[in-house]
Amino acid sequence: MPTHILRRMSALSGRTIATVGSGVMAEAMIAGLLRDGLVAPDRIVASHPRAERREELARDHGIATVPRNAQAVEGADIVLLAIKPQMLGKVGHEIAAVLDATQLVLSVVAGATTTALTGILDHPRVVRAMPNTPSRIGRGITVWYATPDVTADQRAETATILRALGREIEVDDEKFVAMATAVSGTGPTYVFLVMEALIDAAVHLGFPRHVAHDLVVETLEGSTLFAKQSAMHPAMLRNMVTSPGGTSAAALHELEAGRLRTVLSEAVWAAYRRTNELGDQLEASLRKDELERATRADDR
């Protein structure tokens, strides 16, 4: 067995992992952990309210499933929180009642800050992570931040789990997770839109759509791999394929005239602002809940 697999197994050896919110991203994490042999199926338990979804997860991955979130969390060493932001208040209060002080909560909830997470969960050991769509095939990249109470062993466990999705980068400032949400987290959206536009342009030229699709996808993949392996700045790579008065020069003139760089930059900033808005809303909801609880206590 490869050495890197052995190292990953040791980081999660004997650990039980619970997934709360067993949707697409949670299933990608489950599949990655099992694919790389990091944990055995009997060390994973997933919660989901729908019986058919529980049956599907159990059948496809051989893991345990339960109908209630609190059932999954009890006894788990690591809790993967993969729910929609608007469900954080409800689900958070459900599992807060059973969370043990030593458990690690690994959140991939979009926009949820550690302030909101630790407040709603009443739990100090939290990791905020932002994977992206290619994580579903083990080719993603995840930026993550851990609160100070997360132990060194739990940081190692987090890195091991996230490496099952692709590359992982730990940051020491939480704002970089919000930034990553706008760049790498939302990034596949930009790439897919460019892909779609190029395919449509190729069809407009006269290619059958299936041929246009293959031409574009292979060109994008090959260009990305070339850029990665060469380690050259993209501007240098672009200059390599841009001859004076040639086809690339003519195409680049149109792209620059259409403000492609500016539009992409504005898109990233829009995604970043929206990420921060989600975080602000969750923190405001937390403050509102705390005020209501304090008011009820005073009334008593």
Backbone hydrogen bonds in HBPLUS format (Angstrom, degrees):
<---DONOR---> <-ACCEPTOR-->    atom                        ^
c    i                          cat <-CA-CA->   ^        H-A-AA   ^      H-
h    n   atom  resd res      DA  || num        DHA   H-A  angle D-A-AA Bond
n    s   type  num  typ     dist DA aas  dist angle  dist       angle   num
A0005-ILE N   A0002-PRO O   3.15 MM   3  5.43 128.6  2.43 102.9 115.5     1
A0006-LEU N   A0002-PRO O   3.25 MM   4  6.65 154.1  2.32 147.5 154.7     2
A0007-ARG N   A0003-THR O   2.99 MM   4  6.34 154.0  2.06 152.4 159.4     3
A0008-ARG N   A0004-HIS O   3.11 MM   4  6.31 156.7  2.17 140.7 146.4     4
A0009-MET N   A0005-ILE O   2.92 MM   4  6.19 157.4  1.97 150.8 157.2     5
A0010-SER N   A0006-LEU O   3.02 MM   4  6.27 154.5  2.09 147.2 153.3     6
A0011-ALA N   A0007-ARG O   3.18 MM   4  6.46 148.2  2.29 144.9 152.8     7
A0012-LEU N   A0009-MET O   3.23 MM   3  5.39 131.3  2.48  98.4 110.4     8
A0013-SER N   A0009-MET O   2.80 MM   4  5.58 100.5  2.45 140.0 159.4     9
A0013-SER N   A0010-SER O   3.40 MM   3  4.83 162.1  2.43  92.2  97.2    10
A0015-ARG N   A0012-LEU O   2.98 MM   3  5.33 167.5  1.99 132.5 133.4    11
A0077-ASP N   A0016-THR O   2.82 MM  61  5.24 148.3  1.92 132.3 142.5    12
A0078-ILE N   A0016-THR O   3.15 MM  62  6.49 159.9  2.19 159.0 162.7    13
A0017-ILE N   A0043-ARG O   2.79 MM  26  6.21 162.6  1.82 167.3 170.8    14
A0045-VAL N   A0017-ILE O   2.94 MM  28  6.42 155.0  2.01 156.0 162.8    15
A0018-ALA N   A0078-ILE O   2.86 MM  60  6.27 165.6  1.88 165.0 169.8    16
A0080-LEU N   A0018-ALA O   2.70 MM  62  6.02 169.8  1.71 171.8 171.9    17
A0019-THR N   A0045-VAL O   2.93 MM  26  6.45 151.9  2.01 149.5 157.6    18
A0047-SER N   A0019-THR O   3.06 MM  28  6.36 163.7  2.09 172.1 173.6    19
A0020-VAL N   A0080-LEU O   2.82 MM  60  6.05 173.1  1.83 168.7 168.4    20
A0082-ALA N   A0020-VAL O   2.87 MM  62  6.03 169.0  1.88 163.8 167.3    21
A0027-GLU N   A0023-GLY O   2.93 MM   4  6.02 157.7  1.98 149.2 156.1    22
A0028-ALA N   A0024-VAL O   2.95 MM   4  6.19 147.2  2.05 143.6 153.0    23
A0029-MET N   A0025-MET O   3.00 MM   4  6.32 150.8  2.09 148.0 155.4    24
A0030-ILE N   A0026-ALA O   2.91 MM   4  6.22 157.1  1.96 149.8 156.4    25
A0031-ALA N   A0027-GLU O   2.83 MM   4  5.99 168.2  1.84 151.8 155.0    26
A0032-GLY N   A0028-ALA O   2.94 MM   4  6.06 153.6  2.01 141.0 148.4    27
A0033-LEU N   A0029-MET O   2.99 MM   4  6.15 162.1  2.02 149.8 154.0    28
A0034-LEU N   A0030-ILE O   3.04 MM   4  6.27 161.5  2.08 153.3 158.2    29
A0035-ARG N   A0031-ALA O   2.78 MM   4  5.84 156.5  1.84 146.4 154.1    30
A0036-ASP N   A0032-GLY O   3.06 MM   4  6.12 159.3  2.10 147.1 151.1    31
A0038-LEU N   A0033-LEU O   2.91 MM   5  5.20 153.4  1.98 164.3 164.3    32
A0037-GLY N   A0034-LEU O   3.12 MM   3  5.01 155.8  2.18  99.6 107.0    33
A0043-ARG N   A0040-ALA O   2.87 MM   3  5.48 163.4  1.89 124.7 128.2    34
A0044-ILE N   A0041-PRO O   3.17 MM   3  5.57 161.6  2.21 118.1 118.5    35
A0064-ALA N   A0044-ILE O   3.20 MM  20  6.35 155.9  2.26 165.1 157.8    36
A0046-ALA N   A0064-ALA O   2.92 MM  18  6.40 154.5  1.98 145.4 150.3    37
A0066-VAL N   A0046-ALA O   2.90 MM  20  6.29 150.2  1.99 150.3 156.2    38
A0048-HIS N   A0066-VAL O   3.04 MM  18  6.54 149.8  2.14 156.7 166.2    39
A0054-ARG N   A0050-ARG O   3.13 MM   4  6.47 158.4  2.18 151.3 157.5    40
A0055-GLU N   A0051-ALA O   2.90 MM   4  6.15 158.4  1.94 152.6 158.5    41
A0056-GLU N   A0052-GLU O   3.01 MM   4  6.15 148.7  2.11 136.6 144.9    42
A0057-LEU N   A0053-ARG O   3.00 MM   4  6.26 163.5  2.03 153.9 156.7    43
A0058-ALA N   A0054-ARG O   2.99 MM   4  6.16 163.6  2.02 150.6 155.4    44
A0059-ARG N   A0055-GLU O   2.90 MM   4  5.97 157.1  1.95 144.4 151.2    45
A0060-ASP N   A0056-GLU O   2.89 MM   4  5.99 166.2  1.91 152.5 156.3    46
A0061-HIS N   A0057-LEU O   2.99 MM   4  5.81 152.9  2.06 143.3 150.0    47
A0062-GLY N   A0058-ALA O   2.82 MM   4  4.72 137.2  2.00 123.2 131.8    48
A0071-GLN N   A0068-ARG O   3.20 MM   3  5.39 126.9  2.50  99.1 111.9    49
A0072-ALA N   A0069-ASN O   3.08 MM   3  5.34 121.2  2.44 101.5 115.2    50
A0073-VAL N   A0069-ASN O   3.14 MM   4  6.45 157.0  2.20 152.8 159.2    51
A0074-GLU N   A0070-ALA O   3.12 MM   4  6.20 159.0  2.16 150.8 154.5    52
A0076-ALA N   A0073-VAL O   3.06 MM   3  5.42 167.3  2.08 129.0 132.2    53
A0104-LEU N   A0077-ASP O   3.10 MM  27  6.46 168.0  2.11 153.7 156.3    54
A0079-VAL N   A0104-LEU O   2.77 MM  25  6.13 164.7  1.80 165.3 170.7    55
A0106-LEU N   A0079-VAL O   2.78 MM  27  5.99 162.6  1.81 154.4 160.6    56
A0081-LEU N   A0106-LEU O   2.83 MM  25  5.95 160.4  1.87 139.7 146.5    57
A0108-VAL N   A0081-LEU O   2.94 MM  27  6.21 167.7  1.96 167.7 165.2    58
A0087-MET N   A0084-LYS O   2.87 MM   3  5.44 157.5  1.92 120.4 128.0    59
A0088-LEU N   A0085-PRO O   3.10 MM   3  5.37 165.1  2.12 112.4 117.1    60
A0091-VAL N   A0087-MET O   2.94 MM   4  5.98 167.6  1.96 168.6 169.3    61
A0092-GLY N   A0088-LEU O   2.67 MM   4  5.27 147.3  1.78 136.8 148.2    62
A0093-HIS N   A0089-GLY O   3.18 MM   4  6.20 159.6  2.23 140.7 144.8    63
A0094-GLU N   A0090-LYS O   3.25 MM   4  6.49 145.8  2.38 139.6 149.1    64
A0094-GLU N   A0091-VAL O   3.05 MM   3  5.00 119.1  2.43  93.8 109.7    65
A0095-ILE N   A0091-VAL O   3.08 MM   4  6.44 160.6  2.12 160.3 162.5    66
A0096-ALA N   A0092-GLY O   2.92 MM   4  5.91 138.6  2.09 143.2 155.3    67
A0098-VAL N   A0095-ILE O   3.04 MM   3  5.47 150.0  2.13 109.4 118.0    68
A0099-LEU N   A0095-ILE O   3.01 MM   4  6.10 124.9  2.33 151.2 166.7    69
A0103-GLN N   A0100-ASP O   3.10 MM   3  5.50 157.7  2.15 114.2 120.8    70
A0105-VAL N   A0125-ARG O   3.08 MM  20  6.33 162.1  2.11 151.4 157.1    71
A0127-VAL N   A0105-VAL O   2.83 MM  22  6.22 155.9  1.88 164.7 168.1    72
A0107-SER N   A0127-VAL O   2.78 MM  20  5.97 166.7  1.80 170.2 168.0    73
A0129-ALA N   A0107-SER O   2.84 MM  22  5.98 161.4  1.87 171.8 177.7    74
A0112-ALA N   A0109-VAL O   3.20 MM   3  5.61 160.0  2.24 124.6 130.4    75
A0117-LEU N   A0113-THR O   2.90 MM   4  6.17 164.6  1.93 150.9 155.8    76
A0118-THR N   A0114-THR O   2.83 MM   4  5.74 170.1  1.84 143.9 147.4    77
A0119-GLY N   A0115-THR O   3.09 MM   4  5.99 148.1  2.20 134.9 144.1    78
A0120-ILE N   A0116-ALA O   2.89 MM   4  5.97 171.0  1.90 153.1 155.7    79
A0121-LEU N   A0117-LEU O   2.91 MM   4  5.84 161.9  1.94 148.8 154.8    80
A0122-ASP N   A0118-THR O   2.84 MM   4  5.28 120.7  2.20 123.3 136.3    81
A0123-HIS N   A0118-THR O   3.20 MM   5  4.99 141.8  2.35 124.3 135.1    82
A0147-THR N   A0126-VAL O   3.05 MM  21  5.76 162.5  2.08 168.2 173.8    83
A0128-ARG N   A0145-TYR O   2.85 MM  17  5.34 159.8  1.89 162.4 164.2    84
A0145-TYR N   A0128-ARG O   2.90 MM  17  5.34 155.1  1.96 148.4 156.5    85
A0130-MET N   A0143-VAL O   3.01 MM  13  5.58 146.8  2.12 148.8 159.3    86
A0135-SER N   A0132-ASN O   2.92 MM   3  5.74 160.3  1.96 127.2 133.7    87
A0136-ARG N   A0133-THR O   2.98 MM   3  6.02 175.0  1.98 135.1 135.9    88
A0137-ILE N   A0134-PRO O   3.03 MM   3  5.67 161.8  2.07 116.7 121.8    89
A0139-ARG N   A0134-PRO O   2.98 MM   5  5.10 156.9  2.04 144.2 136.9    90
A0138-GLY N   A0135-SER O   3.05 MM   3  4.77 167.4  2.07 104.1 106.3    91
A0140-GLY N   A0165-LEU O   2.83 MM  25  5.64 152.2  1.91 157.6 151.6    92
A0167-ARG N   A0140-GLY O   2.94 MM  27  6.30 147.3  2.05 155.2 147.5    93
A0142-THR N   A0167-ARG O   2.95 MM  25  6.33 148.6  2.05 138.1 147.1    94
A0169-ILE N   A0142-THR O   2.79 MM  27  6.19 152.8  1.86 162.2 167.0    95
A0144-TRP N   A0169-ILE O   2.93 MM  25  6.30 157.0  1.99 154.2 157.1    96
A0171-VAL N   A0144-TRP O   2.89 MM  27  6.11 159.9  1.93 166.3 169.2    97
A0150-VAL N   A0147-THR O   3.04 MM   3  5.73 163.7  2.06 124.0 129.1    98
A0155-ARG N   A0151-THR O   2.92 MM   4  6.26 144.4  2.05 146.4 156.7    99
A0156-ALA N   A0152-ALA O   3.05 MM   4  6.33 152.4  2.12 144.8 151.9   100
A0157-GLU N   A0153-ASP O   2.92 MM   4  6.25 149.5  2.01 144.2 153.1   101
A0158-THR N   A0154-GLN O   2.88 MM   4  6.07 153.3  1.95 141.5 148.6   102
A0159-ALA N   A0155-ARG O   2.96 MM   4  6.23 163.9  1.99 150.0 153.5   103
A0160-THR N   A0156-ALA O   3.03 MM   4  6.21 154.0  2.10 143.1 150.3   104
A0161-ILE N   A0157-GLU O   2.95 MM   4  6.22 162.1  1.98 152.3 156.4   105
A0162-LEU N   A0158-THR O   2.95 MM   4  6.17 169.9  1.96 158.5 161.0   106
A0163-ARG N   A0159-ALA O   2.91 MM   4  6.00 141.0  2.07 142.0 152.1   107
A0164-ALA N   A0161-ILE O   3.11 MM   3  5.47 147.0  2.22 104.4 114.1   108
A0165-LEU N   A0162-LEU O   2.97 MM   3  5.35 156.4  2.03 107.4 115.1   109
A0166-GLY N   A0163-ARG O   3.20 MM   3  4.92 150.8  2.29  94.2 102.8   110
A0176-PHE N   A0173-ASP O   3.08 MM   3  6.00 159.3  2.13 126.2 130.6   111
A0177-VAL N   A0174-GLU O   2.93 MM   3  5.50 147.3  2.03 115.6 124.5   112
A0179-MET N   A0175-LYS O   3.02 MM   4  6.35 154.7  2.08 145.8 153.4   113
A0180-ALA N   A0176-PHE O   2.84 MM   4  5.95 153.9  1.91 138.0 145.3   114
A0181-THR N   A0177-VAL O   2.95 MM   4  6.20 142.6  2.09 141.5 151.4   115
A0182-ALA N   A0179-MET O   3.03 MM   3  5.31 126.6  2.33 101.2 114.2   116
A0183-VAL N   A0179-MET O   3.10 MM   4  6.42 135.4  2.31 140.9 153.9   117
A0183-VAL N   A0180-ALA O   3.13 MM   3  4.91 126.5  2.43  90.6 104.9   118
A0184-SER N   A0180-ALA O   2.81 MM   4  5.32 121.1  2.16 130.7 147.3   119
A0185-GLY N   A0180-ALA O   2.83 MM   5  6.06 174.5  1.83 150.6 152.1   120
A0186-THR N   A0181-THR O   2.83 MM   5  5.93 127.5  2.10 137.7 150.4   121
A0187-GLY N   A0183-VAL O   2.92 MM   4  5.13 114.5  2.36 112.5 128.8   122
A0189-THR N   A0186-THR O   2.87 MM   3  5.62 140.5  2.02 126.1 136.2   123
A0190-TYR N   A0187-GLY O   2.92 MM   3  5.31 120.4  2.29 109.4 123.5   124
A0191-VAL N   A0187-GLY O   3.13 MM   4  6.50 161.9  2.17 156.3 161.5   125
A0192-PHE N   A0188-PRO O   2.82 MM   4  5.97 162.2  1.85 152.1 156.7   126
A0193-LEU N   A0189-THR O   3.04 MM   4  6.20 152.5  2.12 144.2 151.2   127
A0194-VAL N   A0190-TYR O   3.03 MM   4  6.32 162.8  2.06 151.8 156.0   128
A0195-MET N   A0191-VAL O   2.82 MM   4  6.02 158.9  1.86 149.8 156.7   129
A0196-GLU N   A0192-PHE O   2.85 MM   4  6.03 159.6  1.89 145.4 150.5   130
A0197-ALA N   A0193-LEU O   2.92 MM   4  6.16 160.6  1.96 150.4 155.5   131
A0198-LEU N   A0194-VAL O   2.94 MM   4  6.15 160.2  1.98 153.5 158.3   132
A0199-ILE N   A0195-MET O   2.97 MM   4  6.20 157.8  2.02 150.8 157.1   133
A0200-ASP N   A0196-GLU O   2.96 MM   4  6.19 163.3  1.99 150.9 155.3   134
A0201-ALA N   A0197-ALA O   2.95 MM   4  6.16 151.0  2.03 142.7 151.0   135
A0202-ALA N   A0198-LEU O   2.91 MM   4  6.14 153.1  1.98 145.7 152.8   136
A0203-VAL N   A0199-ILE O   2.93 MM   4  6.23 152.2  2.01 149.8 157.6   137
A0204-HIS N   A0200-ASP O   2.90 MM   4  6.13 151.9  1.98 143.2 151.4   138
A0205-LEU N   A0201-ALA O   3.00 MM   4  6.34 138.9  2.17 139.9 150.7   139
A0206-GLY N   A0202-ALA O   3.22 MM   4  6.57 135.0  2.43 135.0 146.3   140
A0207-PHE N   A0202-ALA O   3.15 MM   5  5.80 161.5  2.18 148.9 143.2   141
A0206-GLY N   A0203-VAL O   2.95 MM   3  5.06 128.1  2.23  97.1 111.5   142
A0211-VAL N   A0208-PRO O   3.09 MM   3  5.39 122.7  2.44 104.5 118.7   143
A0212-ALA N   A0208-PRO O   2.91 MM   4  6.18 163.6  1.94 159.3 164.7   144
A0213-HIS N   A0209-ARG O   2.86 MM   4  6.03 158.1  1.90 150.4 155.9   145
A0214-ASP N   A0210-HIS O   3.20 MM   4  6.39 165.0  2.22 140.1 143.1   146
A0215-LEU N   A0211-VAL O   2.95 MM   4  6.16 164.6  1.97 155.9 160.3   147
A0216-VAL N   A0212-ALA O   3.05 MM   4  6.20 165.4  2.07 152.6 155.7   148
A0217-VAL N   A0213-HIS O   2.95 MM   4  6.08 176.3  1.95 161.2 162.3   149
A0218-GLU N   A0214-ASP O   3.04 MM   4  5.91 166.2  2.06 146.4 150.9   150
A0219-THR N   A0215-LEU O   3.07 MM   4  6.05 147.6  2.18 135.3 144.7   151
A0220-LEU N   A0216-VAL O   2.92 MM   4  6.13 162.1  1.95 156.8 160.7   152
A0221-GLU N   A0217-VAL O   2.94 MM   4  6.11 166.9  1.96 152.1 156.2   153
A0222-GLY N   A0218-GLU O   2.84 MM   4  5.84 164.0  1.87 144.2 149.6   154
A0223-SER N   A0219-THR O   2.94 MM   4  5.95 157.5  1.99 142.7 149.2   155
A0224-THR N   A0220-LEU O   3.01 MM   4  6.13 156.9  2.06 146.0 152.0   156
A0225-LEU N   A0221-GLU O   2.99 MM   4  6.23 164.2  2.02 153.5 157.5   157
A0226-PHE N   A0222-GLY O   2.91 MM   4  6.04 155.3  1.97 145.8 153.2   158
A0227-ALA N   A0223-SER O   2.95 MM   4  6.13 158.3  2.00 144.9 150.6   159
A0228-LYS N   A0224-THR O   2.94 MM   4  6.17 154.8  2.00 147.1 154.3   160
A0229-GLN N   A0225-LEU O   2.89 MM   4  6.06 164.5  1.91 151.9 155.5   161
A0230-SER N   A0226-PHE O   2.91 MM   4  5.91 155.3  1.97 148.1 154.9   162
A0231-ALA N   A0227-ALA O   3.12 MM   4  5.96 143.9  2.26 136.9 144.9   163
A0236-MET N   A0233-HIS O   2.89 MM   3  5.35 126.5  2.18 112.3 125.9   164
A0237-LEU N   A0233-HIS O   3.13 MM   4  6.55 155.8  2.20 152.2 159.7   165
A0238-ARG N   A0234-PRO O   2.84 MM   4  6.07 157.9  1.89 150.8 156.8   166
A0239-ASN N   A0235-ALA O   2.98 MM   4  6.17 154.9  2.04 141.7 148.3   167
A0240-MET N   A0236-MET O   3.07 MM   4  6.30 141.9  2.22 140.6 150.3   168
A0240-MET N   A0237-LEU O   3.16 MM   3  5.10 124.3  2.49  92.4 106.5   169
A0241-VAL N   A0238-ARG O   3.17 MM   3  5.53 136.5  2.37 104.0 114.4   170
A0242-THR N   A0239-ASN O   3.29 MM   3  5.04 166.9  2.31 100.6 104.3   171
A0246-GLY N   A0243-SER O   2.96 MM   3  5.11 156.4  2.02 135.8 131.3   172
A0250-ALA N   A0246-GLY O   3.13 MM   4  6.41 155.7  2.19 145.8 152.3   173
A0251-ALA N   A0247-THR O   2.96 MM   4  6.21 158.1  2.01 148.9 155.0   174
A0252-LEU N   A0248-SER O   2.82 MM   4  5.99 163.1  1.85 153.1 157.8   175
A0253-HIS N   A0249-ALA O   3.06 MM   4  6.19 150.8  2.15 142.8 149.9   176
A0255-LEU N   A0251-ALA O   3.06 MM   4  6.41 157.6  2.11 150.1 156.8   177
A0256-GLU N   A0252-LEU O   2.88 MM   4  6.05 164.6  1.90 156.3 159.5   178
A0257-ALA N   A0253-HIS O   2.99 MM   4  6.09 152.5  2.07 139.8 148.0   179
A0258-GLY N   A0254-GLU O   2.93 MM   4  6.11 136.4  2.13 139.3 150.8   180
A0260-LEU N   A0255-LEU O   3.19 MM   5  5.67 169.0  2.20 157.4 158.0   181
A0259-ARG N   A0256-GLU O   3.06 MM   3  5.11 162.8  2.09 106.9 110.1   182
A0263-VAL N   A0259-ARG O   2.88 MM   4  6.06 166.5  1.90 164.0 167.9   183
A0264-LEU N   A0260-LEU O   3.00 MM   4  6.17 163.5  2.03 153.5 157.6   184
A0265-SER N   A0261-ARG O   2.97 MM   4  6.19 160.0  2.01 148.7 154.7   185
A0266-GLU N   A0262-THR O   2.85 MM   4  6.09 157.1  1.90 149.9 156.5   186
A0267-ALA N   A0263-VAL O   2.91 MM   4  6.14 147.4  2.02 143.9 153.0   187
A0268-VAL N   A0264-LEU O   3.02 MM   4  6.34 158.1  2.07 151.6 156.3   188
A0269-TRP N   A0265-SER O   3.02 MM   4  6.30 162.0  2.05 150.6 155.4   189
A0270-ALA N   A0266-GLU O   2.89 MM   4  6.08 150.2  1.98 143.2 151.6   190
A0271-ALA N   A0267-ALA O   3.00 MM   4  6.27 156.8  2.06 148.9 154.5   191
A0272-TYR N   A0268-VAL O   2.93 MM   4  6.18 152.6  2.01 146.7 154.9   192
A0273-ARG N   A0269-TRP O   2.88 MM   4  6.11 159.7  1.92 150.1 154.9   193
A0274-ARG N   A0270-ALA O   3.02 MM   4  6.21 157.0  2.07 144.4 150.9   194
A0275-THR N   A0271-ALA O   2.96 MM   4  6.18 151.6  2.04 144.4 152.0   195
A0276-ASN N   A0272-TYR O   3.09 MM   4  6.40 161.2  2.12 150.5 154.4   196
A0277-GLU N   A0273-ARG O   2.91 MM   4  6.17 147.3  2.02 144.7 154.6   197
A0278-LEU N   A0274-ARG O   2.98 MM   4  6.26 157.4  2.03 150.4 154.9   198
A0279-GLY N   A0275-THR O   3.11 MM   4  6.45 158.1  2.16 146.4 152.3   199
A0280-ASP N   A0276-ASN O   2.87 MM   4  6.10 158.5  1.92 148.8 154.7   200
A0281-GLN N   A0277-GLU O   2.89 MM   4  6.11 156.9  1.94 150.6 156.7   201
A0282-LEU N   A0278-LEU O   3.03 MM   4  6.28 158.2  2.08 149.1 154.4   202
A0283-GLU N   A0279-GLY O   2.98 MM   4  6.19 159.3  2.02 150.5 156.3   203
A0284-ALA N   A0280-ASP O   2.84 MM   4  6.00 151.4  1.92 145.2 153.7   204
A0285-SER N   A0281-GLN O   2.91 MM   4  6.12 150.2  2.00 143.1 151.2   205
A0286-LEU N   A0282-LEU O   3.00 MM   4  6.26 148.5  2.10 140.8 149.2   206
A0287-ARG N   A0283-GLU O   2.98 MM   4  6.32 159.2  2.03 147.6 152.4   207
A0288-LYS N   A0284-ALA O   2.95 MM   4  6.17 153.0  2.02 145.3 153.0   208
A0289-ASP N   A0285-SER O   2.96 MM   4  6.20 157.4  2.01 147.4 152.9   209
A0290-GLU N   A0286-LEU O   2.95 MM   4  6.23 160.3  1.98 152.8 158.2   210
A0291-LEU N   A0287-ARG O   2.96 MM   4  6.15 155.6  2.02 145.7 152.1   211
A0292-GLU N   A0288-LYS O   2.95 MM   4  6.19 157.2  2.00 148.9 155.1   212
A0293-ARG N   A0289-ASP O   2.92 MM   4  6.17 158.5  1.97 150.7 156.4   213
A0294-ALA N   A0290-GLU O   2.96 MM   4  6.14 156.4  2.01 145.4 152.0   214
A0295-THR N   A0291-LEU O   2.91 MM   4  6.10 151.0  1.99 145.1 153.2   215
A0296-ARG N   A0292-GLU O   2.96 MM   4  6.20 158.1  2.01 148.4 153.6   216
A0297-ALA N   A0293-ARG O   2.98 MM   4  6.17 153.4  2.05 143.9 151.4   217
A0298-ASP N   A0294-ALA O   2.98 MM   4  6.22 151.7  2.06 143.6 150.9   218
A0299-ASP N   A0295-THR O   2.98 MM   4  6.22 150.8  2.06 145.5 153.5   219
A0300-ARG N   A0296-ARG O   3.12 MM   4  6.41 142.0  2.27 141.0 150.2   220
